Amino acid sequence: MTLFPHTSQAAPRRHGFGLWAVAFAFLAVLAFSTVPTPLYAIYQARDGFSTFVITVIFAAYAVGVVLALFFAGHLSDQVGRRRSLIAALLLAVVSAIVFLVSRDLVGLLIGRVLSGLSVGVVTATATAFLAELHLGERPGSSPRRAQVLATTANLGGLGLGPIAAGALAQWVGAPLTVSYAIFGGLLVVAIVLVALAPETVTRPAQRPPYRPQRVAVPAHARSTFFAAAAGAFVSFAAFGLFTSLAPSFIAGTLGHHSHALAGVPAITGFGAAILAQTAAGSWDVRRLAGTGTAGLSAGLALLVTALFALSLPLFLLGGVITGAGAGLLFKGGIVRASALAAASENRAEVLAGFFLSGYLGLSVPVLGLGVATQFVEPKVALLAFAALLLAGAIVSSWPRRKAAVPVPA
C-alpha cells in the first residue's frame, strides 16, 4: 500500500518541505552512526576491551558502509529516492534496537554493521535527493544550497553524535541506554517526515536487472583519479581518528575521563572541516590540495606533540587544524572526482571508486593504529599514523602540480 502518492510535479512548497525533511534525516543517520564514539570508554571499563577491539568495532561500521555502497547505494535510481531513504532509516532504527537489547561484543559488531549499511545507502541517496528537491523548489537556481546542506548534514551529523552522546553519558543516568533511545526516536521522526516528502524519481516501467555497483575509471584519467582517491583516503582516515581512538587517547594517555570531553574532538574536527570548506568557496583544486595538505600536516604535528607533552589543549587545537586540513583535502578530491565523472559515461562508477577509497581510509589506517598501540606507546603509534597520512596527502597533491582541473559548475 502506498501511503503517500508518488509525484515528481509537486508544488514548490512541498519540495521545500521535503528538502528540510531529507536534510534532517541525513543529519540524524550520520549523528546516530557516531553515537558510540564517547561510549567506547564505558564499554572498555565494563568489559575490559583493548584499544584494538575498539578499532575492530569501528571497522565493522566501515565494512557495512562499503557493502551498502556496492550493493544498494545506486538502487534509488530504480526504486525511488523516498523508498530507499526510508529503508535505510529503518535499518538505522534496527541498529538502535540492537544496541539497546544486546550489549556484548557480538551485539556491538552487529549494531555497527547495520549502522554502516544504513549510512552507505543514505549518503548516496540523500545527496541526490537534496539536489533534486532543491531544483523542484527553485527551478534553474544554483545547486550550491543543496551542496551546502548535504555537506553540513554529513559532516555536521558525524560531529553532533559524539558530543550529544558524551553529554548524555556525563550528566544523565544509564548512558548505554539513553543515547540510543533518544536517537532511535529521532530516526522514527525522520521516517515520518521523509514519507511526507515528494518523490523526485519516476520509476521505470520495467525495472532493469539488478547488478552491484561497479567501479570504472577511464584509462586516460587513472593518474588523476588515483590522486583524488588518495585525498579521500587520507581525509577519511583523519576523520576516523576523531570517531574511534581520539577518546581513548584523551582518557588513557592524557588522563581526562570526562565522557562529555570524549565527544569534543569529533564535533570540533568536523565543525572545522565544514567551516574550512565553506570558506574555501570556489578555490581551484591546486589551492585546496596545497592548503589542505599544509593544514593536515600542522594539525597532525600538534596531535603528536600533545601526546608527548601530555597537553589536552594542544591535542584539541591539533584536532581543529587537522579537521580543517582534511576538509579541504576532501573537497579538492571530490571536485576532481566530480570533474572526471562529468566527463565519463560511467559517472556512478567513478564516484563509487572515489568513495570506496574514502571508506577504506576510514577503516584500514585506524585499524592499523589500533594494532600498533598493542605493541608500542600510543604516542609512537600516532606518530607513525601521522607519517602515513602525510605521505598520502603528498601523493594526492603531486599530480595537481602538472595540470589544474577546472571546478565543475
Contacts in CASP RR format, 6 or more apart in sequence:
PFRMAT RR
TARGET T0000
AUTHOR 0000-0000-0000
METHOD contacts of the structure
MODEL  1
MTLFPHTSQAAPRRHGFGLWAVAFAFLAVLAFSTVPTPLYAIYQARDGFS
TFVITVIFAAYAVGVVLALFFAGHLSDQVGRRRSLIAALLLAVVSAIVFL
VSRDLVGLLIGRVLSGLSVGVVTATATAFLAELHLGERPGSSPRRAQVLA
TTANLGGLGLGPIAAGALAQWVGAPLTVSYAIFGGLLVVAIVLVALAPET
VTRPAQRPPYRPQRVAVPAHARSTFFAAAAGAFVSFAAFGLFTSLAPSFI
AGTLGHHSHALAGVPAITGFGAAILAQTAAGSWDVRRLAGTGTAGLSAGL
ALLVTALFALSLPLFLLGGVITGAGAGLLFKGGIVRASALAAASENRAEV
LAGFFLSGYLGLSVPVLGLGVATQFVEPKVALLAFAALLLAGAIVSSWPR
RKAAVPVPA
3 195 0 8 1.000
4 195 0 8 1.000
4 196 0 8 1.000
6 199 0 8 1.000
6 202 0 8 1.000
6 203 0 8 1.000
7 198 0 8 1.000
7 199 0 8 1.000
8 198 0 8 1.000
8 199 0 8 1.000
8 200 0 8 1.000
8 201 0 8 1.000
8 202 0 8 1.000
10 136 0 8 1.000
10 198 0 8 1.000
12 136 0 8 1.000
12 137 0 8 1.000
12 138 0 8 1.000
13 137 0 8 1.000
14 197 0 8 1.000
14 198 0 8 1.000
15 133 0 8 1.000
15 134 0 8 1.000
15 136 0 8 1.000
15 137 0 8 1.000
15 198 0 8 1.000
16 133 0 8 1.000
16 136 0 8 1.000
16 137 0 8 1.000
17 196 0 8 1.000
17 197 0 8 1.000
18 133 0 8 1.000
18 193 0 8 1.000
18 194 0 8 1.000
18 196 0 8 1.000
18 197 0 8 1.000
18 198 0 8 1.000
19 130 0 8 1.000
19 133 0 8 1.000
19 134 0 8 1.000
19 137 0 8 1.000
19 146 0 8 1.000
19 149 0 8 1.000
21 190 0 8 1.000
21 193 0 8 1.000
21 194 0 8 1.000
21 196 0 8 1.000
21 197 0 8 1.000
22 85 0 8 1.000
22 126 0 8 1.000
22 129 0 8 1.000
22 130 0 8 1.000
22 133 0 8 1.000
22 194 0 8 1.000
22 197 0 8 1.000
23 126 0 8 1.000
23 130 0 8 1.000
23 149 0 8 1.000
23 150 0 8 1.000
23 152 0 8 1.000
23 153 0 8 1.000
24 153 0 8 1.000
24 189 0 8 1.000
24 190 0 8 1.000
24 193 0 8 1.000
25 85 0 8 1.000
25 89 0 8 1.000
25 122 0 8 1.000
25 126 0 8 1.000
25 190 0 8 1.000
25 191 0 8 1.000
25 193 0 8 1.000
25 194 0 8 1.000
26 122 0 8 1.000
26 126 0 8 1.000
26 130 0 8 1.000
26 150 0 8 1.000
26 153 0 8 1.000
26 154 0 8 1.000
27 152 0 8 1.000
27 153 0 8 1.000
27 156 0 8 1.000
27 157 0 8 1.000
27 160 0 8 1.000
28 89 0 8 1.000
28 92 0 8 1.000
28 183 0 8 1.000
28 186 0 8 1.000
28 187 0 8 1.000
28 189 0 8 1.000
28 190 0 8 1.000
29 88 0 8 1.000
29 89 0 8 1.000
29 92 0 8 1.000
29 118 0 8 1.000
29 119 0 8 1.000
29 122 0 8 1.000
29 187 0 8 1.000
29 190 0 8 1.000
30 119 0 8 1.000
30 122 0 8 1.000
30 153 0 8 1.000
30 154 0 8 1.000
30 156 0 8 1.000
30 157 0 8 1.000
30 158 0 8 1.000
31 156 0 8 1.000
31 157 0 8 1.000
31 158 0 8 1.000
31 159 0 8 1.000
31 160 0 8 1.000
31 161 0 8 1.000
31 164 0 8 1.000
31 183 0 8 1.000
31 186 0 8 1.000
32 92 0 8 1.000
32 95 0 8 1.000
32 96 0 8 1.000
32 115 0 8 1.000
32 161 0 8 1.000
32 183 0 8 1.000
32 184 0 8 1.000
32 186 0 8 1.000
32 187 0 8 1.000
33 61 0 8 1.000
33 92 0 8 1.000
33 115 0 8 1.000
33 116 0 8 1.000
33 118 0 8 1.000
33 119 0 8 1.000
33 158 0 8 1.000
34 157 0 8 1.000
34 158 0 8 1.000
34 159 0 8 1.000
34 160 0 8 1.000
34 161 0 8 1.000
34 162 0 8 1.000
34 165 0 8 1.000
34 243 0 8 1.000
34 266 0 8 1.000
35 161 0 8 1.000
35 162 0 8 1.000
35 164 0 8 1.000
35 165 0 8 1.000
35 179 0 8 1.000
35 180 0 8 1.000
35 183 0 8 1.000
36 57 0 8 1.000
36 99 0 8 1.000
36 108 0 8 1.000
36 112 0 8 1.000
36 165 0 8 1.000
37 161 0 8 1.000
37 162 0 8 1.000
37 165 0 8 1.000
37 242 0 8 1.000
37 243 0 8 1.000
37 244 0 8 1.000
37 247 0 8 1.000
37 262 0 8 1.000
37 263 0 8 1.000
37 266 0 8 1.000
38 162 0 8 1.000
38 163 0 8 1.000
38 165 0 8 1.000
38 166 0 8 1.000
38 169 0 8 1.000
38 247 0 8 1.000
38 259 0 8 1.000
38 260 0 8 1.000
38 262 0 8 1.000
38 263 0 8 1.000
39 165 0 8 1.000
39 166 0 8 1.000
39 169 0 8 1.000
39 175 0 8 1.000
39 176 0 8 1.000
39 179 0 8 1.000
39 259 0 8 1.000
40 49 0 8 1.000
40 54 0 8 1.000
40 57 0 8 1.000
40 244 0 8 1.000
40 247 0 8 1.000
40 248 0 8 1.000
41 247 0 8 1.000
41 248 0 8 1.000
41 251 0 8 1.000
41 257 0 8 1.000
41 259 0 8 1.000
41 262 0 8 1.000
42 169 0 8 1.000
42 175 0 8 1.000
42 176 0 8 1.000
42 259 0 8 1.000
43 49 0 8 1.000
43 54 0 8 1.000
43 108 0 8 1.000
43 176 0 8 1.000
44 50 0 8 1.000
44 54 0 8 1.000
44 248 0 8 1.000
47 104 0 8 1.000
47 105 0 8 1.000
49 105 0 8 1.000
50 374 0 8 1.000
51 245 0 8 1.000
51 248 0 8 1.000
51 370 0 8 1.000
51 373 0 8 1.000
51 374 0 8 1.000
51 378 0 8 1.000
52 370 0 8 1.000
52 371 0 8 1.000
52 373 0 8 1.000
52 374 0 8 1.000
53 105 0 8 1.000
54 244 0 8 1.000
54 245 0 8 1.000
54 248 0 8 1.000
54 370 0 8 1.000
55 244 0 8 1.000
55 245 0 8 1.000
55 366 0 8 1.000
55 367 0 8 1.000
55 368 0 8 1.000
55 369 0 8 1.000
55 370 0 8 1.000
55 371 0 8 1.000
56 109 0 8 1.000
56 367 0 8 1.000
57 105 0 8 1.000
57 108 0 8 1.000
57 109 0 8 1.000
57 112 0 8 1.000
58 112 0 8 1.000
58 240 0 8 1.000
58 243 0 8 1.000
58 244 0 8 1.000
58 363 0 8 1.000
58 366 0 8 1.000
58 367 0 8 1.000
59 363 0 8 1.000
59 366 0 8 1.000
59 367 0 8 1.000
60 109 0 8 1.000
60 111 0 8 1.000
60 112 0 8 1.000
60 113 0 8 1.000
61 112 0 8 1.000
61 113 0 8 1.000
61 115 0 8 1.000
61 116 0 8 1.000
61 119 0 8 1.000
61 363 0 8 1.000
62 116 0 8 1.000
62 359 0 8 1.000
62 360 0 8 1.000
62 361 0 8 1.000
62 362 0 8 1.000
62 363 0 8 1.000
63 113 0 8 1.000
63 116 0 8 1.000
63 363 0 8 1.000
64 112 0 8 1.000
64 113 0 8 1.000
64 114 0 8 1.000
64 115 0 8 1.000
64 116 0 8 1.000
64 117 0 8 1.000
64 119 0 8 1.000
64 120 0 8 1.000
65 116 0 8 1.000
65 117 0 8 1.000
65 119 0 8 1.000
65 120 0 8 1.000
65 123 0 8 1.000
65 359 0 8 1.000
65 362 0 8 1.000
66 356 0 8 1.000
66 359 0 8 1.000
66 360 0 8 1.000
67 117 0 8 1.000
68 116 0 8 1.000
68 117 0 8 1.000
68 118 0 8 1.000
68 119 0 8 1.000
68 120 0 8 1.000
68 121 0 8 1.000
69 120 0 8 1.000
69 123 0 8 1.000
69 124 0 8 1.000
69 213 0 8 1.000
69 352 0 8 1.000
69 355 0 8 1.000
69 356 0 8 1.000
69 359 0 8 1.000
70 212 0 8 1.000
70 213 0 8 1.000
70 352 0 8 1.000
70 356 0 8 1.000
71 212 0 8 1.000
71 213 0 8 1.000
72 84 0 8 1.000
72 117 0 8 1.000
72 120 0 8 1.000
72 121 0 8 1.000
73 84 0 8 1.000
73 120 0 8 1.000
73 121 0 8 1.000
73 124 0 8 1.000
73 125 0 8 1.000
73 213 0 8 1.000
74 124 0 8 1.000
74 213 0 8 1.000
74 348 0 8 1.000
74 352 0 8 1.000
75 84 0 8 1.000
75 121 0 8 1.000
76 83 0 8 1.000
76 84 0 8 1.000
76 85 0 8 1.000
76 121 0 8 1.000
76 124 0 8 1.000
76 125 0 8 1.000
76 128 0 8 1.000
76 129 0 8 1.000
76 201 0 8 1.000
77 201 0 8 1.000
78 203 0 8 1.000
78 204 0 8 1.000
78 207 0 8 1.000
78 208 0 8 1.000
79 203 0 8 1.000
79 207 0 8 1.000
80 199 0 8 1.000
80 201 0 8 1.000
80 203 0 8 1.000
81 125 0 8 1.000
81 128 0 8 1.000
81 129 0 8 1.000
81 132 0 8 1.000
81 199 0 8 1.000
81 200 0 8 1.000
81 201 0 8 1.000
82 129 0 8 1.000
82 194 0 8 1.000
82 195 0 8 1.000
82 197 0 8 1.000
82 198 0 8 1.000
82 199 0 8 1.000
84 121 0 8 1.000
84 125 0 8 1.000
85 121 0 8 1.000
85 122 0 8 1.000
85 125 0 8 1.000
85 126 0 8 1.000
85 129 0 8 1.000
85 194 0 8 1.000
86 191 0 8 1.000
86 194 0 8 1.000
86 195 0 8 1.000
87 121 0 8 1.000
88 117 0 8 1.000
88 118 0 8 1.000
88 119 0 8 1.000
88 120 0 8 1.000
88 121 0 8 1.000
88 122 0 8 1.000
88 125 0 8 1.000
89 118 0 8 1.000
89 122 0 8 1.000
89 187 0 8 1.000
89 190 0 8 1.000
89 191 0 8 1.000
89 194 0 8 1.000
90 191 0 8 1.000
91 114 0 8 1.000
91 115 0 8 1.000
91 117 0 8 1.000
91 118 0 8 1.000
91 121 0 8 1.000
92 114 0 8 1.000
92 115 0 8 1.000
92 118 0 8 1.000
92 122 0 8 1.000
92 184 0 8 1.000
92 187 0 8 1.000
93 184 0 8 1.000
93 185 0 8 1.000
93 187 0 8 1.000
93 188 0 8 1.000
93 191 0 8 1.000
94 114 0 8 1.000
95 111 0 8 1.000
95 112 0 8 1.000
95 114 0 8 1.000
95 115 0 8 1.000
95 116 0 8 1.000
95 118 0 8 1.000
96 180 0 8 1.000
96 181 0 8 1.000
96 183 0 8 1.000
96 184 0 8 1.000
96 185 0 8 1.000
96 187 0 8 1.000
98 107 0 8 1.000
98 110 0 8 1.000
98 111 0 8 1.000
98 114 0 8 1.000
99 107 0 8 1.000
99 108 0 8 1.000
99 111 0 8 1.000
99 176 0 8 1.000
99 180 0 8 1.000
100 177 0 8 1.000
100 180 0 8 1.000
100 181 0 8 1.000
102 110 0 8 1.000
103 176 0 8 1.000
123 154 0 8 1.000
123 355 0 8 1.000
126 150 0 8 1.000
126 153 0 8 1.000
127 150 0 8 1.000
127 154 0 8 1.000
129 197 0 8 1.000
129 200 0 8 1.000
130 146 0 8 1.000
130 149 0 8 1.000
130 150 0 8 1.000
131 143 0 8 1.000
131 146 0 8 1.000
131 147 0 8 1.000
131 150 0 8 1.000
132 200 0 8 1.000
132 201 0 8 1.000
133 146 0 8 1.000
133 197 0 8 1.000
133 198 0 8 1.000
133 200 0 8 1.000
134 141 0 8 1.000
134 143 0 8 1.000
134 145 0 8 1.000
134 146 0 8 1.000
134 149 0 8 1.000
135 141 0 8 1.000
135 143 0 8 1.000
135 146 0 8 1.000
136 200 0 8 1.000
138 145 0 8 1.000
148 278 0 8 1.000
151 274 0 8 1.000
151 277 0 8 1.000
152 274 0 8 1.000
155 270 0 8 1.000
155 271 0 8 1.000
155 273 0 8 1.000
155 274 0 8 1.000
155 327 0 8 1.000
156 270 0 8 1.000
156 271 0 8 1.000
156 274 0 8 1.000
157 270 0 8 1.000
158 239 0 8 1.000
158 243 0 8 1.000
158 266 0 8 1.000
158 270 0 8 1.000
159 242 0 8 1.000
159 243 0 8 1.000
159 263 0 8 1.000
159 266 0 8 1.000
159 267 0 8 1.000
159 269 0 8 1.000
159 270 0 8 1.000
159 271 0 8 1.000
160 267 0 8 1.000
161 183 0 8 1.000
161 266 0 8 1.000
161 267 0 8 1.000
162 242 0 8 1.000
162 243 0 8 1.000
162 247 0 8 1.000
162 262 0 8 1.000
162 263 0 8 1.000
162 265 0 8 1.000
162 266 0 8 1.000
162 267 0 8 1.000
163 260 0 8 1.000
163 263 0 8 1.000
163 264 0 8 1.000
163 266 0 8 1.000
163 267 0 8 1.000
164 179 0 8 1.000
164 183 0 8 1.000
165 175 0 8 1.000
165 179 0 8 1.000
165 183 0 8 1.000
165 263 0 8 1.000
166 175 0 8 1.000
166 179 0 8 1.000
166 259 0 8 1.000
166 260 0 8 1.000
166 262 0 8 1.000
166 263 0 8 1.000
167 259 0 8 1.000
167 260 0 8 1.000
168 175 0 8 1.000
168 178 0 8 1.000
168 179 0 8 1.000
168 182 0 8 1.000
169 175 0 8 1.000
169 179 0 8 1.000
169 259 0 8 1.000
169 260 0 8 1.000
170 258 0 8 1.000
170 259 0 8 1.000
170 260 0 8 1.000
171 260 0 8 1.000
172 178 0 8 1.000
175 259 0 8 1.000
213 348 0 8 1.000
213 349 0 8 1.000
213 352 0 8 1.000
214 346 0 8 1.000
214 349 0 8 1.000
214 352 0 8 1.000
215 349 0 8 1.000
215 350 0 8 1.000
215 352 0 8 1.000
215 353 0 8 1.000
215 356 0 8 1.000
216 344 0 8 1.000
216 346 0 8 1.000
216 349 0 8 1.000
216 350 0 8 1.000
217 225 0 8 1.000
217 340 0 8 1.000
217 344 0 8 1.000
217 349 0 8 1.000
217 350 0 8 1.000
217 353 0 8 1.000
218 340 0 8 1.000
218 343 0 8 1.000
218 344 0 8 1.000
221 340 0 8 1.000
221 343 0 8 1.000
221 344 0 8 1.000
223 399 0 8 1.000
224 336 0 8 1.000
224 340 0 8 1.000
224 399 0 8 1.000
224 405 0 8 1.000
225 336 0 8 1.000
225 337 0 8 1.000
225 340 0 8 1.000
225 350 0 8 1.000
225 354 0 8 1.000
226 399 0 8 1.000
227 333 0 8 1.000
227 336 0 8 1.000
227 395 0 8 1.000
227 396 0 8 1.000
227 397 0 8 1.000
227 398 0 8 1.000
227 399 0 8 1.000
227 400 0 8 1.000
228 332 0 8 1.000
228 333 0 8 1.000
228 334 0 8 1.000
228 336 0 8 1.000
228 337 0 8 1.000
228 340 0 8 1.000
228 354 0 8 1.000
228 396 0 8 1.000
229 337 0 8 1.000
229 353 0 8 1.000
229 354 0 8 1.000
229 357 0 8 1.000
229 358 0 8 1.000
230 357 0 8 1.000
230 392 0 8 1.000
230 393 0 8 1.000
230 395 0 8 1.000
230 396 0 8 1.000
231 289 0 8 1.000
231 329 0 8 1.000
231 330 0 8 1.000
231 332 0 8 1.000
231 333 0 8 1.000
231 357 0 8 1.000
231 392 0 8 1.000
231 393 0 8 1.000
231 396 0 8 1.000
232 330 0 8 1.000
232 333 0 8 1.000
232 334 0 8 1.000
232 337 0 8 1.000
232 354 0 8 1.000
232 355 0 8 1.000
232 357 0 8 1.000
232 358 0 8 1.000
232 361 0 8 1.000
233 357 0 8 1.000
233 358 0 8 1.000
233 360 0 8 1.000
233 361 0 8 1.000
233 392 0 8 1.000
233 396 0 8 1.000
234 296 0 8 1.000
234 326 0 8 1.000
234 329 0 8 1.000
234 361 0 8 1.000
234 389 0 8 1.000
234 392 0 8 1.000
234 393 0 8 1.000
234 396 0 8 1.000
235 296 0 8 1.000
235 325 0 8 1.000
235 326 0 8 1.000
235 327 0 8 1.000
235 329 0 8 1.000
235 330 0 8 1.000
235 358 0 8 1.000
236 330 0 8 1.000
236 358 0 8 1.000
236 359 0 8 1.000
236 360 0 8 1.000
236 361 0 8 1.000
236 362 0 8 1.000
237 361 0 8 1.000
237 362 0 8 1.000
237 364 0 8 1.000
237 365 0 8 1.000
237 366 0 8 1.000
237 385 0 8 1.000
237 388 0 8 1.000
237 389 0 8 1.000
238 296 0 8 1.000
238 300 0 8 1.000
238 322 0 8 1.000
238 323 0 8 1.000
238 325 0 8 1.000
238 326 0 8 1.000
238 389 0 8 1.000
239 270 0 8 1.000
239 273 0 8 1.000
239 323 0 8 1.000
239 326 0 8 1.000
239 362 0 8 1.000
240 361 0 8 1.000
240 362 0 8 1.000
240 366 0 8 1.000
241 322 0 8 1.000
241 366 0 8 1.000
241 369 0 8 1.000
241 385 0 8 1.000
242 265 0 8 1.000
242 266 0 8 1.000
242 269 0 8 1.000
242 270 0 8 1.000
242 319 0 8 1.000
242 323 0 8 1.000
243 266 0 8 1.000
244 366 0 8 1.000
245 366 0 8 1.000
245 369 0 8 1.000
245 370 0 8 1.000
245 373 0 8 1.000
246 262 0 8 1.000
246 265 0 8 1.000
246 266 0 8 1.000
246 319 0 8 1.000
247 262 0 8 1.000
247 263 0 8 1.000
247 265 0 8 1.000
248 378 0 8 1.000
249 307 0 8 1.000
249 315 0 8 1.000
249 378 0 8 1.000
249 382 0 8 1.000
250 256 0 8 1.000
250 261 0 8 1.000
250 262 0 8 1.000
250 265 0 8 1.000
250 312 0 8 1.000
250 315 0 8 1.000
251 257 0 8 1.000
251 262 0 8 1.000
252 378 0 8 1.000
253 307 0 8 1.000
253 310 0 8 1.000
253 378 0 8 1.000
253 379 0 8 1.000
254 306 0 8 1.000
254 307 0 8 1.000
254 310 0 8 1.000
254 311 0 8 1.000
254 312 0 8 1.000
254 315 0 8 1.000
256 312 0 8 1.000
264 316 0 8 1.000
265 315 0 8 1.000
265 316 0 8 1.000
265 319 0 8 1.000
268 316 0 8 1.000
268 319 0 8 1.000
268 320 0 8 1.000
269 319 0 8 1.000
269 320 0 8 1.000
269 322 0 8 1.000
269 323 0 8 1.000
269 324 0 8 1.000
270 323 0 8 1.000
271 323 0 8 1.000
272 319 0 8 1.000
272 320 0 8 1.000
272 321 0 8 1.000
272 323 0 8 1.000
272 324 0 8 1.000
272 325 0 8 1.000
272 327 0 8 1.000
273 323 0 8 1.000
273 324 0 8 1.000
273 325 0 8 1.000
273 326 0 8 1.000
273 327 0 8 1.000
273 330 0 8 1.000
275 324 0 8 1.000
276 323 0 8 1.000
276 324 0 8 1.000
276 325 0 8 1.000
276 327 0 8 1.000
276 328 0 8 1.000
277 327 0 8 1.000
277 328 0 8 1.000
277 330 0 8 1.000
277 331 0 8 1.000
280 287 0 8 1.000
280 288 0 8 1.000
280 291 0 8 1.000
280 328 0 8 1.000
280 331 0 8 1.000
282 407 0 8 1.000
283 291 0 8 1.000
284 404 0 8 1.000
284 405 0 8 1.000
284 406 0 8 1.000
284 407 0 8 1.000
285 332 0 8 1.000
285 333 0 8 1.000
285 335 0 8 1.000
285 336 0 8 1.000
285 400 0 8 1.000
285 404 0 8 1.000
285 405 0 8 1.000
285 407 0 8 1.000
286 397 0 8 1.000
286 400 0 8 1.000
286 401 0 8 1.000
286 404 0 8 1.000
288 328 0 8 1.000
288 329 0 8 1.000
288 331 0 8 1.000
288 332 0 8 1.000
288 333 0 8 1.000
288 335 0 8 1.000
289 328 0 8 1.000
289 329 0 8 1.000
289 332 0 8 1.000
289 333 0 8 1.000
289 396 0 8 1.000
289 397 0 8 1.000
289 400 0 8 1.000
290 328 0 8 1.000
290 397 0 8 1.000
291 325 0 8 1.000
291 328 0 8 1.000
292 324 0 8 1.000
292 325 0 8 1.000
292 326 0 8 1.000
292 327 0 8 1.000
292 328 0 8 1.000
292 329 0 8 1.000
292 393 0 8 1.000
293 325 0 8 1.000
293 329 0 8 1.000
293 390 0 8 1.000
293 393 0 8 1.000
293 394 0 8 1.000
293 396 0 8 1.000
293 397 0 8 1.000
294 325 0 8 1.000
295 321 0 8 1.000
295 322 0 8 1.000
295 324 0 8 1.000
295 325 0 8 1.000
295 328 0 8 1.000
296 322 0 8 1.000
296 323 0 8 1.000
296 325 0 8 1.000
296 326 0 8 1.000
296 329 0 8 1.000
296 389 0 8 1.000
296 390 0 8 1.000
296 393 0 8 1.000
297 390 0 8 1.000
297 393 0 8 1.000
298 318 0 8 1.000
298 321 0 8 1.000
299 318 0 8 1.000
299 319 0 8 1.000
299 321 0 8 1.000
299 322 0 8 1.000
299 323 0 8 1.000
299 325 0 8 1.000
300 318 0 8 1.000
300 322 0 8 1.000
300 386 0 8 1.000
300 389 0 8 1.000
300 390 0 8 1.000
301 386 0 8 1.000
302 314 0 8 1.000
302 315 0 8 1.000
302 317 0 8 1.000
302 318 0 8 1.000
302 319 0 8 1.000
302 321 0 8 1.000
302 322 0 8 1.000
303 315 0 8 1.000
303 318 0 8 1.000
303 319 0 8 1.000
303 322 0 8 1.000
303 382 0 8 1.000
303 386 0 8 1.000
304 379 0 8 1.000
304 382 0 8 1.000
304 383 0 8 1.000
304 386 0 8 1.000
305 311 0 8 1.000
305 314 0 8 1.000
306 312 0 8 1.000
306 314 0 8 1.000
306 315 0 8 1.000
306 317 0 8 1.000
306 318 0 8 1.000
307 315 0 8 1.000
307 378 0 8 1.000
307 379 0 8 1.000
307 382 0 8 1.000
308 379 0 8 1.000
329 393 0 8 1.000
329 396 0 8 1.000
333 354 0 8 1.000
333 396 0 8 1.000
334 354 0 8 1.000
335 405 0 8 1.000
335 407 0 8 1.000
335 408 0 8 1.000
336 400 0 8 1.000
336 405 0 8 1.000
337 350 0 8 1.000
337 351 0 8 1.000
337 354 0 8 1.000
338 351 0 8 1.000
338 408 0 8 1.000
339 405 0 8 1.000
339 406 0 8 1.000
339 407 0 8 1.000
339 408 0 8 1.000
340 350 0 8 1.000
341 347 0 8 1.000
341 348 0 8 1.000
341 350 0 8 1.000
341 351 0 8 1.000
342 408 0 8 1.000
344 350 0 8 1.000
365 385 0 8 1.000
365 388 0 8 1.000
365 389 0 8 1.000
368 385 0 8 1.000
369 381 0 8 1.000
369 382 0 8 1.000
369 384 0 8 1.000
369 385 0 8 1.000
370 381 0 8 1.000
372 380 0 8 1.000
372 381 0 8 1.000
372 384 0 8 1.000
372 385 0 8 1.000
373 381 0 8 1.000
END
